[in-house]
Amino acid sequence: MEIYIEKITSMIDDSNINTLTVMIMEVPCCGGLLKIAQTAMKQAERKIPLKLMVVGIRGDIISEQWIMNNE
């Protein structure tokens, strides 16, 4: 899991992205991806917004929300 955190941290700091959007399915196993992204954002020097989108099992967007980092 650490390698993914490092890659996302590098993407935030080195690629000059403006936001990070994490898309997960509504099934419970996908929640780990959000945790990886949040950890990477805490480690990154640049601070950017994080958006979470949840996709239903039929492909529809169930929810979208901005995730705030509590630092």
N, C-alpha and C positions, 0 to 999 in steps of 0.2 A: 504494500500500500504506500510505503514511503516514496517509491519512485514516481507514483502518480502525483503525490503532493509536490514533489520537487519539480515535475514537469509543468504543473499548473502555476506554481509560484514563478517559475522562469517565464512562462507565457505572460503573466501579469506584468512582471518587471521589465522584460526584454522586448516584448512584442508591441508595446504601447496600445494594448486593447483598451477600450473605454468602459466596457461592461463585461460581465461574465454571466452567461445564462446557463443554468443547469436544467436539463429536461429529464424527468424521471417518469416511469409508469406508476400507476396507482398501487401496484403490488408492493408488499412490505420490503422485499429484498433490494429495492432500488434506493432506499434511504441513505445507504452508505456513501453514494456518490456526492450527495449534498455535504456530508460531513468532511469528505476529502477536500471539496472545494472551499469550505469554510476554514479548514486548517491551513490550506495553501494561502488563502487571503490574509490570514493572521500573520503568516510568515513573510509575506510579500512586503517590499518597501513601499510600493505604490498602493494607494487605496482607491478602489473602484467599487461601484455598486454590483451587487449580486442579485440576480433574478432567478426565481424558481418557477418552473412550469411543470405541471403534473398532467400527464397524458393518460386518458382512460384506455381500457382494454379494447375499445372499439376505434381508437385513434382520435377521439375528440379531446380538446383541451378542457380539463376539469377545473383547473385553477392556475392563476398567475399571481405571484406576489414578490415584492422586493424584500430581501432579507437584510436586516441591519446587523452590522458587526458591533457587538458590545465590547468595546475596548476601553 
